[in-house]
Amino acid sequence: MSDLNTSQTLIYQLQHHGTEQDWSRFCKEYTPYIQAMTRKHGLAPADCEEITQDVLVKVWKALPKFLYNQERCKFRTWLCTICRNTVINFINSAHNKRSNLNVPDGADVLEYMHADNALSDEEEKQWRLFLTRRAWDAIQPRFKETPLQVYALMLKGAHAKEAARECGIQEDTAYKYRKKIQDAMSTEIRRLSYELDG
């Protein structure tokens, strides 16, 4: 099993002899993405939390039958399908059909959801945001406050000269800090993508 990446190893463990610690790790790694996928439908926060828990239960029950084949279906694709179907089922339930989603009068809920042809683009966008946030959290302990502050300022559109002045450093140093953090972010995003995308 040494050639398996971390995500595959975790999925394998959960399928065969997973511990409570394995499941906790799975929830910690994937819950933010599941939450992002449910929030994008405009549901109330309490409903998003309910759907997230429902998705986790479905994943837990379905994992023993999941067959890993990266060329055929990535784990994330399988997870997205469960998320999407759970949201559709929630919205289509008699109690929640129109109360929690801004669906125009006279429109069918399923047609309304599928009218957005960019659904998979939105899922991809949410995944990239998820990876970026995870990468940012992971690299912060590696850097001192000033480089992180410079990077954040320049990411928000500040010129290097402006960021340097605000942080009390030279302009060329600001560029160097930004490059170091960009490189670290890129490396971490690639690592997380490999690890979590199975």
Salt bridges, closest charged atoms under 4 A:
GLU29 OE2 - ARG25 NE 2.95
ASP54 OD2 - LYS58 NZ 3.72
GLU123 OE2 - ARG84 NH2 2.64
GLU124 OE1 - ARG76 NH1 2.94
ASP183 OD2 - LYS179 NZ 2.92
GLU188 OE1 - ARG142 NH2 2.95
GLU188 OE2 - ARG191 NH2 2.57
GLU195 OE1 - ARG191 NH1 2.60
ASP197 OD2 - LYS74 NZ 3.50
ASP197 OD1 - ARG76 NE 2.87
